């Protein structure tokens, strides 16, 4: 059985090394096609769609926005904190964040 197309496309955009994970989230969360998802994420990040697959541009931006990077940075948000920042940035809900908030009550 082959990989789902969204996984293939996300991997091709370097996943969390660049913006592939963000684009994939929009594909799943809002049923967007890949081009529409790339445009949406690029607009939210204030970069070009070409920048979305540039690991150097995205590394700096991901650190600045606190939305997670592939290697840990002391004091930078990671895990659920980074996911909550992604929710806010992309105006979406992420199931694991919802579940975490539910456990805090």
Backbone torsions as a table, in degrees:
resi	resn	phi	psi	omega
1	UNK	NA	134.2	-177.6
2	UNK	-82.0	165.8	177.8
3	UNK	-71.2	146.5	173.8
4	UNK	-60.6	145.7	-175.9
5	UNK	-58.5	-36.8	-179.2
6	UNK	-63.7	-36.8	177.9
7	UNK	-66.6	-42.7	179.2
8	UNK	-61.1	-46.4	-178.8
9	UNK	-65.7	-41.0	179.0
10	UNK	-63.5	-45.2	178.6
11	UNK	-61.2	-39.5	178.7
12	UNK	-64.3	-24.9	176.9
13	UNK	-94.7	15.3	176.6
14	UNK	71.4	20.3	175.6
15	UNK	49.0	-129.9	-178.0
16	UNK	-73.3	-12.7	175.5
17	UNK	-65.1	-26.9	179.0
18	UNK	-130.1	-114.7	-179.1
19	UNK	-128.9	14.7	-177.8
20	UNK	-58.5	-37.7	-179.9
21	UNK	-67.3	-35.4	-179.6
22	UNK	-69.8	-42.1	178.7
23	UNK	-63.9	-44.4	179.4
24	UNK	-61.5	-39.3	178.2
25	UNK	-58.9	-40.5	-179.7
26	UNK	-71.0	-34.2	176.4
27	UNK	-61.5	-42.9	-178.4
28	UNK	-79.5	-46.0	-173.5
29	UNK	-69.7	-36.5	-175.3
30	UNK	-121.1	12.9	-180.0
31	UNK	52.2	40.2	179.8
32	UNK	-85.2	149.6	171.1
33	UNK	-78.3	162.3	-171.4
34	UNK	-59.1	-42.1	179.8
35	UNK	-62.5	-43.5	178.4
36	UNK	-64.9	-41.1	179.3
37	UNK	-64.8	-42.7	177.8
38	UNK	-61.4	-45.7	179.3
39	UNK	-60.1	-44.1	-179.1
40	UNK	-61.8	-49.3	-178.4
41	UNK	-65.1	-43.8	179.3
42	UNK	-58.7	-41.9	179.2
43	UNK	-64.5	-44.3	179.9
44	UNK	-63.0	-35.1	-178.9
45	UNK	-88.4	-10.0	-177.9
46	UNK	61.1	46.7	176.0
47	UNK	-134.5	171.8	176.0
48	UNK	-81.0	161.5	177.6
49	UNK	-64.6	-28.8	176.0
50	UNK	-64.6	-36.0	-180.0
51	UNK	-64.1	-24.2	-177.7
52	UNK	-60.6	-27.4	-179.7
53	UNK	-104.5	7.1	178.0
54	UNK	-90.8	109.1	-175.4
55	UNK	-61.2	-32.3	-178.8
56	UNK	-72.9	-46.1	177.8
57	UNK	-61.6	-47.9	-175.5
58	UNK	-70.0	-34.4	178.5
59	UNK	-58.3	-50.0	-179.6
60	UNK	-62.0	-44.9	-178.4
61	UNK	-67.1	-41.8	179.2
62	UNK	-63.0	-39.6	176.9
63	UNK	-64.1	-47.7	-178.1
64	UNK	-59.3	-40.8	-177.3
65	UNK	-87.5	-8.8	179.6
66	UNK	67.4	37.7	-177.3
67	UNK	-109.8	22.6	173.0
68	UNK	90.3	139.9	175.8
69	UNK	-132.3	163.9	-174.4
70	UNK	-68.0	-33.5	176.7
71	UNK	-113.5	143.8	-174.9
72	UNK	-70.9	148.2	177.1
73	UNK	-124.3	126.8	-178.3
74	UNK	-52.9	127.3	177.0
75	UNK	83.2	-9.9	-178.7
76	UNK	-83.2	147.9	177.8
77	UNK	-61.3	140.8	174.7
78	UNK	-145.4	169.3	179.5
79	UNK	59.5	-133.4	-175.3
80	UNK	-63.7	-32.2	178.6
81	UNK	-64.3	-42.7	178.1
82	UNK	-65.5	-40.6	179.0
83	UNK	-63.0	-38.4	178.3
84	UNK	-65.5	-34.8	175.2
85	UNK	-67.3	-36.2	177.3
86	UNK	-65.3	-42.1	176.5
87	UNK	-53.7	-49.2	-177.4
88	UNK	-64.7	-44.4	-178.0
89	UNK	-62.9	-44.5	-174.8
90	UNK	-94.8	-0.6	-179.1
91	UNK	57.2	49.3	177.5
92	UNK	-133.7	169.2	172.7
93	UNK	-108.2	138.2	177.2
94	UNK	-113.7	127.5	-174.1
95	UNK	-52.6	-44.9	-177.7
96	UNK	-65.1	-30.9	177.4
97	UNK	-71.1	-40.8	177.7
98	UNK	-61.5	-44.8	-179.8
99	UNK	-63.4	-42.6	178.7
100	UNK	-60.6	-46.0	178.7
101	UNK	-61.4	-36.9	178.2
102	UNK	-64.4	-32.8	179.5
103	UNK	-75.7	-18.5	-180.0
104	UNK	-78.4	-16.2	-177.0
105	UNK	-78.9	NA	NA
